[in-house]
Amino acid sequence: MDIDAKEFRNSDITVTYDPCKCILSGICARELSDVFSNSIIPWVNLDNTETKRVIKQINRCPSGALKYHKNNEKKQAS
């Protein structure tokens, strides 16, 4: 089964989540629970903290399931 990546946006960044890559470590929800939740939908709320904190947490994602790009930059082709 193919599951599409999910996107979440604020005025600064777009965050993508690929559930097929996620290893469910929970590090995002444990370390930045204001943004990432295991029990609330939508489970990513980018308005609850500064963008730089979100970026820092995404960079700690062990599986690479969470990625981001700045909205004022063009997406680079993979």
C-alpha positions in Angstrom: 0.0 0.0 0.0 1.3 3.4 -0.9 0.7 6.1 1.6 1.4 9.7 0.6 3.5 12.0 2.7 1.6 14.5 4.7 2.2 18.3 4.7 1.9 20.9 7.4 2.5 24.6 6.9 2.9 27.8 8.7 4.1 31.2 7.2 7.7 30.2 7.5 8.1 26.5 6.6 6.4 23.4 5.2 6.9 20.2 7.1 6.4 16.8 5.4 5.8 13.5 7.1 6.3 10.2 5.4 4.6 7.5 7.5 6.3 4.8 5.5 9.7 5.9 6.8 8.6 6.6 10.4 10.0 4.1 12.9 7.7 5.5 15.7 10.6 6.4 18.0 8.4 9.1 19.5 11.4 11.5 19.9 9.5 14.3 18.2 6.5 14.1 20.6 8.7 13.6 23.7 11.1 16.5 23.0 8.7 19.0 21.4 5.2 18.1 22.6 3.9 21.6 21.9 4.2 20.8 18.2 4.1 17.0 17.8 1.4 15.0 19.5 0.6 11.3 19.7 -3.1 11.9 20.6 -4.3 15.1 18.9 -5.3 15.5 15.3 -3.7 17.2 13.4 -0.7 15.8 15.2 1.6 18.5 13.9 0.7 22.1 15.0 3.4 24.4 13.7 1.8 27.5 15.4 2.7 26.3 18.9 6.4 27.4 19.0 9.1 29.2 17.0 10.0 27.9 13.6 13.7 27.5 14.6 12.7 25.0 17.4 10.6 23.0 14.9 13.5 22.8 12.5 15.9 21.8 15.2 13.5 18.9 16.2 13.0 17.8 12.6 16.8 17.5 12.2 16.8 15.1 15.1 14.3 12.7 13.5 16.1 9.3 13.4 14.3 7.9 10.4 14.1 11.0 8.2 10.3 10.7 8.1 10.1 14.4 9.0 11.5 16.9 6.6 11.0 20.6 6.0 11.7 23.4 3.5 11.4 27.1 4.0 8.4 28.6 2.1 10.5 31.4 0.6 12.9 28.9 -1.0 12.1 26.8 -4.0 11.9 23.1 -3.5 14.9 21.2 -4.8 14.3 18.2 -7.0 15.2 14.9 -5.3 
